[in-house]
Amino acid sequence: MVEVGSSFITCSVTDHDARVRCKGRFEQPLDSVEVIVNVLQYGLAKKELVRITAECARRSFQGSSSLGIEDLEIEQKDLIQLG
């Protein structure tokens, strides 16, 4: 999900057919954005999920200057900084 003001783009790949479904749009080009990626965990150890997510994010968002992963199951909501 990318959200700026009242404009947004959100995409989902939750079906078994692996098709990306997106909605929303921006009227103007943006200089920078914060991308929020939600990853659901099924059957993977959290360390392995963090490794896979970080590798994919670095490959997909090469222009980003930082990457953070937040585990929503952790009560203190600790942020794992990766870059």
Buried (B, 14 or more C-beta within 10 A) or exposed (E): EBBEEEEEBEEEEEEEEEEEEEEEEEEEEEEEEEEEEEEEEEEEEEEEBBEEBBEEBEEEEEEBEEBEBEBEEEEEEEEEEBE
